[in-house]
Amino acid sequence: MKRIVYIAAATVCAALGMMQTAQGADPRDLQRLKQTGECERCNLVGADLRNANLRDAKLKDSNLEAANLSGANLQNANFKRANLRAVNFRNAIIQDTDFSEANLKDAMIDYQELERGDAKVCNAVMPNGTQKKTNVEGFFGFGGCRS
């Protein structure tokens, strides 16, 4: 019986260790983003990017789940196909930002900002969990979804 308890405890500890590793941003990816403004397919889970200047940043296919982007400048940033679940976007500058095909579920973001056309949200999963099939035609030049 003690052996089973020991094995179970070791398994739980190992699983928690793996979760810890998976949840943190890769320091090399974070450094690359800060130096170059480009970090496609990066692990930025939980990254603290408050008030960061990410204007024109290229973050396609990156994982930023639970990151803090409050107050960040995201003008013309590209988050296409990024995992942005539960990201804090409060007070971020969102203008001409590409969230197409991104997962924004549970993100803290002004939903009206997304709806009025300041961002491209084609085929994105919106904060409420619905998928946005198209932008409203004509706003800020984005119009319908394009590849």
C-alpha positions as CSV (number, residue, x, y, z in Angstrom):
1,M,0.0,0.0,0.0
2,K,2.8,2.4,0.9
3,R,4.4,1.7,-2.5
4,I,1.1,2.7,-4.3
5,V,0.9,5.9,-2.3
6,Y,4.5,6.7,-3.1
7,I,4.0,6.0,-6.8
8,A,0.9,8.2,-6.8
9,A,2.6,11.0,-5.0
10,A,5.6,10.8,-7.4
11,T,3.3,10.9,-10.4
12,V,1.4,14.0,-9.1
13,C,4.7,15.8,-8.3
14,A,6.0,15.0,-11.8
15,A,2.8,16.2,-13.4
16,L,2.9,19.4,-11.4
17,G,6.5,20.0,-12.4
18,M,5.6,19.6,-16.1
19,M,2.7,22.0,-15.7
20,Q,4.9,24.5,-14.1
21,T,7.3,24.4,-17.1
22,A,4.5,24.6,-19.6
23,Q,2.9,27.6,-18.0
24,G,5.9,30.0,-18.0
25,A,7.0,32.1,-20.9
26,D,10.3,31.1,-22.5
27,P,12.8,33.8,-21.4
28,R,14.6,33.5,-24.8
29,D,11.3,34.2,-26.6
30,L,10.6,37.1,-24.4
31,Q,14.0,38.6,-25.0
32,R,13.7,38.1,-28.8
33,L,10.3,39.9,-28.8
34,K,11.7,42.8,-26.8
35,Q,14.8,43.1,-29.0
36,T,13.3,42.6,-32.5
37,G,9.5,43.0,-32.2
38,E,9.2,39.6,-33.8
39,C,8.4,36.4,-32.1
40,E,6.3,34.0,-34.3
41,R,5.4,30.6,-32.8
42,C,6.8,31.8,-29.4
43,N,5.9,30.6,-25.9
44,L,4.9,33.8,-24.0
45,V,2.4,32.2,-21.6
46,G,1.8,34.5,-18.7
47,A,4.3,37.1,-19.9
48,D,4.2,40.5,-18.2
49,L,4.1,42.9,-21.1
50,R,2.3,45.8,-19.4
51,N,2.8,49.1,-21.2
52,A,5.1,47.4,-23.7
53,N,5.5,49.1,-27.1
54,L,4.5,46.2,-29.4
55,R,3.6,48.4,-32.4
56,D,4.1,46.4,-35.6
57,A,5.0,43.3,-33.6
58,K,4.8,40.0,-35.4
59,L,3.3,37.4,-33.0
60,K,1.6,35.0,-35.4
61,D,1.0,31.5,-34.0
62,S,2.3,32.4,-30.6
63,N,1.0,31.3,-27.2
64,L,0.3,34.3,-25.0
65,E,-2.3,32.6,-22.8
66,A,-2.9,34.6,-19.6
67,A,-0.3,37.2,-20.5
68,N,-0.6,40.8,-19.3
69,L,-0.8,43.3,-22.2
70,S,-2.6,46.0,-20.2
71,G,-1.6,49.5,-21.5
72,A,0.5,48.0,-24.3
73,N,0.7,49.7,-27.7
74,L,-0.6,47.0,-30.1
75,Q,-1.0,49.2,-33.2
76,N,-0.6,47.2,-36.3
77,A,0.5,44.1,-34.4
78,N,-0.1,40.7,-35.9
79,F,-1.6,38.1,-33.6
80,K,-2.9,35.9,-36.4
81,R,-3.7,32.3,-35.1
82,A,-2.3,33.2,-31.7
83,N,-3.6,31.8,-28.4
84,L,-4.7,34.9,-26.5
85,R,-7.0,33.1,-24.1
86,A,-7.5,35.0,-20.8
87,V,-5.0,37.8,-21.9
88,N,-5.4,41.1,-20.1
89,F,-5.8,43.8,-22.9
90,R,-7.2,46.5,-20.6
91,N,-6.2,50.0,-21.7
92,A,-4.2,48.6,-24.6
93,I,-4.0,50.6,-27.8
94,I,-5.8,48.4,-30.4
95,Q,-5.7,50.0,-33.8
96,D,-5.3,48.0,-37.1
97,T,-4.4,45.0,-34.9
98,D,-4.7,41.6,-36.6
99,F,-6.5,39.0,-34.4
100,S,-7.7,36.9,-37.3
101,E,-8.1,33.2,-36.4
102,A,-6.8,34.0,-32.9
103,N,-8.3,32.5,-29.7
104,L,-9.5,35.5,-27.6
105,K,-11.8,33.4,-25.3
106,D,-12.0,34.9,-21.8
107,A,-9.7,37.8,-22.8
108,M,-10.1,41.0,-20.9
109,I,-10.7,43.4,-23.8
110,D,-13.2,46.0,-24.8
111,Y,-15.5,44.0,-26.9
112,Q,-16.8,47.1,-28.6
113,E,-13.3,48.0,-29.7
114,L,-13.2,44.7,-31.6
115,E,-16.7,45.1,-33.0
116,R,-16.3,48.6,-34.3
117,G,-13.5,47.6,-36.7
118,D,-10.3,48.8,-34.9
119,A,-9.0,45.2,-35.2
120,K,-9.2,42.4,-37.8
121,V,-11.1,39.6,-36.1
122,C,-11.9,37.3,-39.0
123,N,-12.6,33.7,-37.8
124,A,-11.3,34.6,-34.3
125,V,-12.8,33.1,-31.2
126,M,-14.2,36.1,-29.4
127,P,-14.0,36.7,-25.6
128,N,-17.5,35.2,-25.1
129,G,-16.5,32.0,-27.0
130,T,-18.3,32.7,-30.3
131,Q,-16.5,32.6,-33.6
132,K,-16.5,35.9,-35.6
133,K,-16.9,35.0,-39.2
134,T,-16.4,38.5,-40.7
135,N,-15.6,42.1,-39.8
136,V,-18.3,44.7,-40.4
137,E,-17.8,45.7,-44.1
138,G,-16.1,49.0,-44.6
139,F,-14.7,49.9,-41.2
140,F,-11.0,51.0,-41.3
141,G,-10.4,49.3,-44.6
142,F,-10.6,45.7,-43.2
143,G,-14.1,44.8,-44.5
144,G,-14.7,41.1,-44.9
145,C,-12.3,38.3,-44.2
146,R,-9.4,37.8,-46.6
147,S,-6.6,35.4,-46.5
